[in-house]
Amino acid sequence: MRIEQAYALVESPEIVTARALASLPNLLELASPWLMNGASGLFHKGRDYASEIEEARDAWYFDLVEHRSMVDREGRILEIRNLSAR
């Protein structure tokens, strides 16, 4: 199922997660119906995570906690809360 089809089925999740789906700015756009409604995001990102964060901040405000990935030394799990559009 495409994520766009899941909006009607999952109205208010506590956590949204994805791995290798899209760049962070695009991922935040896709997950924004949930993240802007109180859900937290947990997104595994690879070695370019810092540039993706920087690019995402051009369009979004959010609180961020970076967790080291246990499966990819160069990757991070990005915990995102309080998403809102700039």
C-alpha positions in Angstrom: 0.0 0.0 0.0 1.2 3.5 -0.8 1.6 5.8 2.2 -1.0 8.2 0.8 -3.6 5.4 1.0 -2.7 4.8 4.7 -3.9 8.2 5.9 -7.5 7.2 6.1 -6.7 3.8 7.7 -4.3 5.0 10.4 -5.7 8.3 11.7 -3.5 9.0 14.8 -0.5 6.8 15.2 2.0 7.5 18.0 5.0 6.7 15.8 5.7 6.9 12.1 8.7 5.0 10.8 10.3 4.5 7.4 13.6 3.2 6.0 15.0 3.9 2.5 11.7 5.5 1.4 12.7 9.1 0.5 14.9 12.0 1.3 14.1 13.5 4.7 12.4 16.6 3.2 10.1 14.4 1.1 9.6 11.9 4.0 8.5 14.7 6.2 6.0 15.9 3.6 4.6 12.3 3.2 4.4 11.8 7.0 3.3 15.4 7.8 -0.5 14.5 8.3 0.6 12.4 11.2 3.6 14.2 12.5 1.7 17.5 12.6 -1.0 15.8 14.6 1.2 14.7 17.5 3.0 11.5 16.2 6.8 11.1 16.4 8.9 10.1 13.5 11.7 7.5 13.7 13.6 7.6 10.4 16.8 5.7 9.6 19.1 7.8 7.4 22.5 7.0 6.0 25.8 8.9 5.8 24.2 12.0 4.2 21.8 12.5 7.1 23.3 15.9 8.0 22.7 17.4 4.6 19.1 16.0 4.6 18.4 17.6 8.0 19.7 20.9 6.7 17.6 20.7 3.6 14.5 19.7 5.6 14.9 22.7 7.9 14.4 25.0 4.9 10.7 23.9 4.8 10.0 22.6 8.3 10.4 23.4 12.0 10.9 20.3 14.1 12.6 19.0 17.3 15.3 16.5 16.5 17.2 13.8 18.5 19.9 11.9 16.6 20.5 8.3 17.7 23.5 6.3 16.4 22.4 3.5 14.2 23.4 0.0 15.4 23.3 -1.4 11.8 25.2 1.4 10.0 28.1 3.2 11.7 27.6 6.2 9.5 23.9 6.3 9.8 21.5 7.8 12.3 18.0 7.2 13.5 16.3 10.6 13.4 13.7 11.1 16.1 11.5 14.0 14.9 8.7 15.6 17.0 6.6 18.8 16.8 6.7 19.1 13.1 5.3 22.3 11.6 5.7 24.0 8.2 7.8 27.1 7.8 
